[in-house]
Amino acid sequence: MPRTAVVFDLFNTLVPGADKARDRGIEEMAEVVGVDPAAFVRAFHESWPDRLVRWDPAETVRILAARLGAHPSDAAVAEAVRIRCELGARLLADVKPSTLHTLDALRASGFRLAVLSNTTAETTDLWPATALAERFDAAVFSPEVGVAKPDPRIYEAAADRLGVRTRDCWFVGDGADGELAGAAAVGMAVIRTTEFQDTDPTWPGERIAELAELATGLYRNS
């Protein structure tokens, strides 16, 4: 049977991950809450598992600042969250016209589309206002469902929201967080993209250099 749905990773797949810009934003947040910027960046990276499924942005700022010996005011926390959310909005807006065209072409050809992201809570809040959101039939974000890739439950949630089985889906991602193996384990056909970052170069399966290649590739292989 042909595959009828495509599940996309978000950062470094649909839009750039912008790791350096993220770190600069965290350094700005650190200055607002009165902690060492380099230490705050390290604390952010180390807290990734908690931020994926547990903490909202304000909790993140308070908890990490406290670990570094600071207890910022409500106003300082709010300003740090504003910096984080403004950055998130810019990253989500940084989508290529060719990506939007590819998504439109896939939907016009009958594919159902979902985005599936290991991300933090502000992305869930910002997503509905993006140009990407209207092009997807479903969106599954780790803070919302309480599990993260490569946990099979998050892939199953995406398939459920599309009204299909996991084996009816393609999965397209750069490979962060073991997502490609996770998708394959639940029966999705995997395509690795290197458009923004070659995250998982040892992955042995199909690879594309640009998302636009899907416009012909999926029709050929579905």
Secondary structure, DSSP 8 states (H G I E B T S, - for coil): ----EEEE-SBTTTB---HHHHHHHHHHHHHHHTS-HHHHHHHHHHTHHHHHHT--HHHHHHHHHHHTT----HHHHHHHHHHHHHHHHHHHH---HHHHHHHHHHHHTT-EEEEEE---HHHHHHGGGSTTGGG-SEEEEHHHHS--TT-HHHHHHHHHHHTS-GGGEEEEE--GGGHHHHHHHTT-EEEEE-SS----TT--SEEESSGGGHHHHHHHH-
